[in-house]
Amino acid sequence: MTKKLLEFQNFEAERFLKDKTLLAMKSEVLKNQNRENIGAKYTIIVWEDNTKYKDESVSNVGDTYNVKIEGKEPLDIDKPVQVKLVNPVGKVWGDFNSNLSLSASDLRFIEGKVKDDGTS
């Protein structure tokens, strides 16, 4: 059996996220195995998905991701806020390649895009 094939698969995070509305639901400190603070972790939900998939019945609305951003302090989130990931990187994993881990170099709030009740 051939090994380490996943190292040669490229996931295009920018393209995957391009037509999605992302809401940050909460933030927390990202810690390493030694419990040292190393950055920020955000819980992100796909609020809208306007991606044109080959199968038109597919949507990723409601999917949640824990986005890790090393070297940054977590921004306070008191209500859901629309965000954009800066330089996102994704890794597909799992037995059926149906899990996604996301990281980014930063996260930006998109002001005025989400109302108090979470709608846009």
C-alpha positions as CSV (number, residue, x, y, z in Angstrom):
1,M,0.0,0.0,0.0
2,T,1.3,3.5,-0.9
3,K,1.8,5.8,2.0
4,K,1.5,9.5,2.7
5,L,-0.7,10.3,-0.4
6,L,-2.5,13.0,1.5
7,E,0.6,15.1,1.6
8,F,0.2,15.5,-2.2
9,Q,-3.5,16.5,-2.2
10,N,-4.0,20.2,-2.4
11,F,-7.1,21.7,-0.8
12,E,-8.0,25.1,-2.2
13,A,-9.4,26.9,0.9
14,E,-9.8,30.3,-0.7
15,R,-11.9,28.8,-3.5
16,F,-13.9,26.6,-1.1
17,L,-14.7,29.7,1.1
18,K,-15.2,32.2,-1.7
19,D,-19.0,32.0,-2.0
20,K,-19.8,31.3,1.6
21,T,-20.9,33.7,4.4
22,L,-19.1,32.8,7.6
23,L,-20.1,33.8,11.1
24,A,-17.8,33.7,14.1
25,M,-19.8,32.4,17.1
26,K,-17.1,32.4,19.8
27,S,-13.4,32.9,20.4
28,E,-11.0,31.4,22.8
29,V,-7.3,31.1,23.5
30,L,-5.5,28.5,21.4
31,K,-3.1,26.4,23.6
32,N,-0.5,23.8,22.6
33,Q,0.0,20.4,24.2
34,N,1.9,22.1,27.2
35,R,-1.1,24.3,27.8
36,E,0.8,27.4,26.7
37,N,-1.1,30.2,24.9
38,I,-0.1,30.2,21.3
39,G,-2.9,32.1,19.5
40,A,-6.6,32.2,18.9
41,K,-9.3,29.7,18.1
42,Y,-12.7,30.6,16.6
43,T,-15.8,28.6,16.2
44,I,-17.1,29.5,12.7
45,I,-20.4,28.5,11.1
46,V,-21.3,28.5,7.4
47,W,-24.3,30.8,7.4
48,E,-24.8,30.9,3.6
49,D,-23.4,28.7,0.9
50,N,-23.7,30.0,-2.7
51,T,-21.0,27.7,-4.0
52,K,-21.8,26.1,-7.4
53,Y,-21.2,22.4,-6.7
54,K,-21.5,19.8,-9.5
55,D,-24.3,18.3,-7.5
56,E,-26.8,21.1,-7.0
57,S,-28.4,19.5,-4.0
58,V,-25.2,19.9,-2.0
59,S,-24.9,22.7,0.6
60,N,-22.5,23.2,3.5
61,V,-24.8,25.6,5.4
62,G,-24.7,24.9,9.1
63,D,-21.2,23.3,9.1
64,T,-19.0,24.5,11.9
65,Y,-15.2,24.7,12.0
66,N,-12.7,25.5,14.6
67,V,-10.3,27.9,12.9
68,K,-6.8,28.2,14.5
69,I,-4.8,31.4,14.2
70,E,-1.3,31.1,15.8
71,G,0.4,34.2,17.1
72,K,-2.8,36.3,17.5
73,E,-4.9,37.2,20.5
74,P,-8.6,36.2,20.3
75,L,-10.9,39.0,19.4
76,D,-14.0,39.4,21.7
77,I,-17.2,38.1,20.2
78,D,-20.4,39.0,22.1
79,K,-22.8,38.1,19.2
80,P,-22.4,36.3,15.9
81,V,-20.4,38.4,13.5
82,Q,-19.6,37.9,9.8
83,V,-15.9,37.3,9.2
84,K,-13.4,36.7,6.5
85,L,-10.4,34.4,7.0
86,V,-7.0,35.9,5.9
87,N,-4.8,33.4,4.0
88,P,-6.9,30.4,5.0
89,V,-5.3,26.9,4.8
90,G,-7.4,23.8,4.9
91,K,-6.6,20.1,5.3
92,V,-9.1,17.4,4.4
93,W,-8.9,14.3,6.6
94,G,-10.8,11.3,7.9
95,D,-11.7,7.8,6.6
96,F,-14.0,9.3,3.9
97,N,-12.1,12.6,3.4
98,S,-15.2,14.4,4.8
99,N,-13.5,16.4,7.6
100,L,-11.9,19.8,7.2
101,S,-9.4,21.5,9.5
102,L,-8.9,25.2,8.9
103,S,-6.2,27.6,10.0
104,A,-5.5,31.2,8.9
105,S,-3.0,34.0,9.4
106,D,-5.7,36.3,10.7
107,L,-9.5,36.9,10.8
108,R,-11.3,40.1,9.9
109,F,-14.8,41.2,11.1
110,I,-17.1,42.4,8.4
111,E,-18.9,45.2,10.1
112,G,-22.6,45.8,9.6
113,K,-23.3,42.6,7.8
114,V,-25.1,40.6,10.6
115,K,-28.0,41.8,12.7
116,D,-28.4,41.0,16.4
117,D,-30.6,38.0,15.6
118,G,-27.9,36.4,13.4
119,T,-29.6,37.3,10.1
120,S,-28.0,39.3,7.3
